[in-house]
Amino acid sequence: MEPALNLYGQPLALCCSQPLTGFYRDGFCQTGPQDAGTHTVCAQVTEEFLSYSLSRGNDLITPNLFYGFGGLKPGDFWCLCISRWLEAYRAGVAPKIKPEACHQKCLDYVDLDVLEAFAL
């Protein structure tokens, strides 16, 4: 696997280890060929975003212990799919992000200036 880089071409920073996030559940918003959802956006989720995601069929609130997922609450950091973040952005409910922990693959979908407008 190639070294993971962030939006600025620097080594990808940790998104979150509690809860453990990322497609590979290593705390980083890394991506690869197996990651069909492109989980590359390190976001701090809000009540508004969690409700929106639930309304779109992705329940990030309810624990699913079978998968070791304790559920998210506002303020948690999580690696979101770039497509869901863009959908939330267009709906006016996109959460803030940690640019240093967002994978550079995000730039294939959205301009840096848009992402920077949501930087924490």
ChimeraX attribute file (.defattr): number of C-alpha atoms within 10 A of each C-alpha:
attribute: neighborCount
match mode: 1-to-1
recipient: residues
	/A:1	6
	/A:2	5
	/A:3	8
	/A:4	20
	/A:5	19
	/A:6	23
	/A:7	21
	/A:8	14
	/A:9	11
	/A:10	14
	/A:11	15
	/A:12	21
	/A:13	20
	/A:14	18
	/A:15	29
	/A:16	22
	/A:17	14
	/A:18	11
	/A:19	17
	/A:20	19
	/A:21	23
	/A:22	26
	/A:23	22
	/A:24	15
	/A:25	14
	/A:26	14
	/A:27	22
	/A:28	27
	/A:29	33
	/A:30	31
	/A:31	20
	/A:32	15
	/A:33	7
	/A:34	9
	/A:35	14
	/A:36	10
	/A:37	14
	/A:38	23
	/A:39	28
	/A:40	29
	/A:41	34
	/A:42	32
	/A:43	28
	/A:44	23
	/A:45	22
	/A:46	19
	/A:47	15
	/A:48	15
	/A:49	21
	/A:50	21
	/A:51	15
	/A:52	19
	/A:53	19
	/A:54	14
	/A:55	10
	/A:56	12
	/A:57	8
	/A:58	12
	/A:59	16
	/A:60	19
	/A:61	17
	/A:62	12
	/A:63	13
	/A:64	12
	/A:65	9
	/A:66	7
	/A:67	7
	/A:68	10
	/A:69	15
	/A:70	16
	/A:71	14
	/A:72	19
	/A:73	15
	/A:74	13
	/A:75	12
	/A:76	14
	/A:77	26
	/A:78	27
	/A:79	29
	/A:80	24
	/A:81	22
	/A:82	23
	/A:83	17
	/A:84	19
	/A:85	24
	/A:86	16
	/A:87	16
	/A:88	18
	/A:89	16
	/A:90	10
	/A:91	11
	/A:92	11
	/A:93	19
	/A:94	22
	/A:95	24
	/A:96	20
	/A:97	25
	/A:98	21
	/A:99	23
	/A:100	20
	/A:101	27
	/A:102	31
	/A:103	29
	/A:104	25
	/A:105	21
	/A:106	20
	/A:107	18
	/A:108	9
	/A:109	11
	/A:110	13
	/A:111	10
	/A:112	15
	/A:113	10
	/A:114	11
	/A:115	20
	/A:116	14
	/A:117	10
	/A:118	15
	/A:119	15
	/A:120	11
